[in-house]
Amino acid sequence: MSGHKKRIYSLAGWFSDILAVLKKPRLAIAVLVGNALPPRFRERLYLAVIAVNQCRYCTYLHTRTALQAGLSRDDIRMLLGGVMENVPEGEARALLYAQHWADKVGKPAADARAVLLAAYGMDQVKAIEMALLLIRIGSLSGNTFDALLARLSGGRWGVARHGQG
């Protein structure tokens, strides 16, 4: 495994994130399988968060689903590298916000959220933030699973624990 310090969940952080999704099940379903966000946009948001959290399982899965949604391999590579070139103009703010949101462990700066609200409106921002939360749950759960495997096998693995968020 990589020597990169990957973010993992605390038990309290995991429960907090799961509860946040359970409080808004219709929105979560609309983001996952409905029309709350166009599939390409949703996958770009996911890849922006994956670039920060570095989950190998999410990287694999969402590379495939992004290809199925119509993203090019070059676009996927750039997004996973944290590069926001060649993204649709109407999505750039949201993708930069997604990186910021993930970097700040789900607690973005108020001014960053205000810019997002001005650009997209409240309903779209709620859908964007649900997408970010869903991929956060997946990516931190994957990293936590890897950390557990490494610990059980006696391996050393650098992690940065993230609680509430």
Secondary structure, 3 states (H helix, E strand, C coil): CCCCCEEEECHHHHHHHHHHHHCCHHHHHHHHCCCCCCHHHHHHHHHHHHHHHCCHHHHHHHHHHHHHHCCCHHHHHHHHCCCCCCCCHHHHHHHHHHHHHHHCCCCCCHHHHHHHHHHHCHHHHHHHHHHHHHHHHHHHHHHHHHHHHHHHCCCCCCEEEECCC
